[in-house]
Amino acid sequence: MNIFRTILCALFIVAVSASITDKLLQIPLFEVGEIWVTAVTKVHARLWNYVISLLDVTSLYFYIFLGVFGILGFFGKKLLFDPLDRVRLLGDIGYQADGKWGMKEIANSVRRRRLVGEIPPVYPNGWFGLTESFRIKKGESKNICVLGLNLAVFRDDKGEAHVLDAYCPHMGANLSVGGRVVGDCLECPFHGWRFRGDDGKCIYIPYTDKIPDMAKVKSWPSMEINGWIYLWHHAEGIDPNWTPPELEEITNGNWTYRGRTEHILNCHIEEVPENGADVVHLRQVHEPCIAAGIDLSKMWNILWSFSHHAWSASWEPNAAPEEHIGNLKLTHSMKFFGRSLVPLDLNVFARQIGPGIVYLEFSSLFGKGVFIQSLTPLEPMVQRLVHNIYVSWTCPTFVAKFLMLGEAIQVERDVMIWNNKKYVGKPLFVKSKEDSLISRHRRWYSQFYSENSPTLKFQKETMDW
C-alpha cells in the first residue's frame, strides 16, 4: 500500500507544480487560493449542468447516454467482475484449416487417418476430476461418462456428493437421467427403487417389503476437495492409497474463484503431463507473444518479433511416500524490445499429483494464486482438460482473467501438437539432459499402470475398448 500512496503523492505534486506560473507566484497566497476555489466551483457547476442535461428524459441525448451507459456497464461487469468461462470442444481448434472443409470435418478426418502409435494403457490408476462442485447443487444428479464408465453423480439432501454406477440392476434405467434425490439415496425414474449413495445398496422398493441382497449398484470411492468432485479409479480394484492435498487458501476463502477454461483433446492422456518434463518445447511452442495466436505455422510472424515469452523450467519427482507427485519449477517473463515487463513476471511451482491432477501455484506482482488442472479420459483417445483459477484478494478480476486467457492460448498451441501427433513408444532420443528428462518422466508415470489397466483394442479385434 505504501507504494500506491507514494505514487498518488507524486501525481498530486506534479499536478500542482504544472499549474504554477511566474505570474501566479507574484499574487498573494490568499488570492491564489481564491482563484483556485473559483475555478473549481466553475468546473463543478459546468459538470453538474451537463449531468442534469443528460438526465432530461425529453432529450434525445438522454436515451443515447442511457444506451451507451448500459452497454459499457454490461461489458464492464463482464470484464471486471464475472469469472472467465472459455470452452473449446473437439474440432474447434488444434487442426490445420482447409478452405473446403470445416474444422469439425477436418477433426473427424484426422481422427480416422492418424496413426495412433504404440500407446500405453488408456486409463491409468489414480484420482480423476468428474465435475466442478458448483455444477451439482444439493438434490441434483448428473450423468457423467469417463474412463469407460457410465456414472450417476448426485448430491444428497445434506450436501454430500456420491458416485454410483448409472444403470439400475432391475431393468437397466439410467438413475441419473430423470432420477430423484431422496435423502441420501438416488431413486430410479423407472420403478422407484432407491439406492444409497454411501454403499450403493437398494433400501426401498415401493411394491415389496423384501429387498434382495443383490439389489445394489457399485458405489465408487470419491472425494470433494478444492472445488472438484474426484473419482478414484484403479484397474485392480485397490482402495485409495493417497489423496490429492487440500489447498487451504481455497478452503478458508483467501483465494477466490475467477474463471475456467475447458478443452477437449484428441490424444493419449500421458502426452499432456509429459509436457511438464519437456523443457525444450517451451521455446519452440510457447516463446512467441500470445497475441501472435495459436496457429504454430503463423505465430513466428515478424510483426510480433518485438515481444516474446522467456521461460526457464526444471522437473523432479518426489521420493516415497509421495512418489505419486512430480514437481515442476517454472519462471516466466514477458519481453518487450528486450526488456522485461515486470507486472507479467510469474514464478510457478507446479505439482503433478497422480496421472490427472496438477496444481500450478504462482506468485506475481498482483499477488498469489493457483491454476487447478484436471485431466480426465472421456474415451481412450479423447481427454477433457479443465483449468480453474483462484487468486488472492490483491489480484483484480480482470488481471486474473488475463492470466487465465494467456494460459488458455498457450494450452491451445499444445492442442495443435496433441491432436495431430502419434504416440512414439520408443522415441529417438539424443544424448542430452533434456531428452533424458522426458525419459525419466515416462518411467515415473508408468507407476500409474498395472497388470489389468485397459488397453486400446481396435474394432477389427473386438467391439470393446
C-alpha angles and dihedrals in degrees: 000000000000091000091054091051089050092052092049092050091049092051090049092051091048091049093050093044091052091055095053118094133173090256091052092051090059092058118089114262093245091055091047089056090048091052092052093046091050092048093049091047092053092048091048092050092049092049092047092050089049092052091048090052090053091053093055102116091201091061125089088220090064092062093043089051091047092052094046092045091050093050093046090046093051095049092038091056092048091049100041104032115012118088117243118256111185116170126181117183128202106288096024094093142355101066134097108256120239122197093223099045132052120234094257092054090049091049092052091046093050091048091054097045104034119107108241097200131206096317128186120240110308100226115048125198119261146066118323131187112247100179142330113271095240091061094070115053126193110292094017132115133199134196110228126180116198138138091017090301132119107213139185110213116188141164115225128220090273092054097253118139122229134185122209136167104270102229124083111231090219101069105337104262117159105251094205096051104077095342120136128227108233114181105306093339137087114225121216110241092216106057105354101253110159123217123197116235097219098058107001093242119150108239101172137039111175097216102043140040094209111082115192117236088233091059099107142097128220114274110208125217107255141162137190118222139142093011095307138101107222131197125209112223124184125165092215094049092246116161119244113288094182137021134209110266120250118247102223093197089064095043094050093042098245089123118050130207112253106169152310143236127204129196131180111214134197103216145082114289094239093060092069101056089038087074088072091070096036097091094164094064090062092078096040098045107020107033100085116087114273088237087069089073135226103291103108093205094055106033093086090068111148090232089074097041092105089074136041143156119253119207140184123182144173131183129204133168122228123246124241134323087032097041089131089071126080122190128218122190112198135176124193133189132173116227123207114185088338096309126108120245097220098200088064096050113119134188109199130191109188126190118200100206109194121317100312114028131075130177111200104190114189141182125205142160088278096051140269134310147141141244109215109205120198120187118185131169112239090178132356092276101021120083134185112218117191129180123193122188126211121180140181121260091259091067113082117226094245090054091050090049090050090052090047091049091049090051090049093052091050090049091049090057088057090048090065088056096044096046094054107032129092122227111254109207094191107031122201095245123184123219100271139116089242095059092039088057091058090048089050091051091053091053089049093048092050089076088077093065124078138180096280098037107138117256128201114266121186123231092249086066100037141340090238131083 
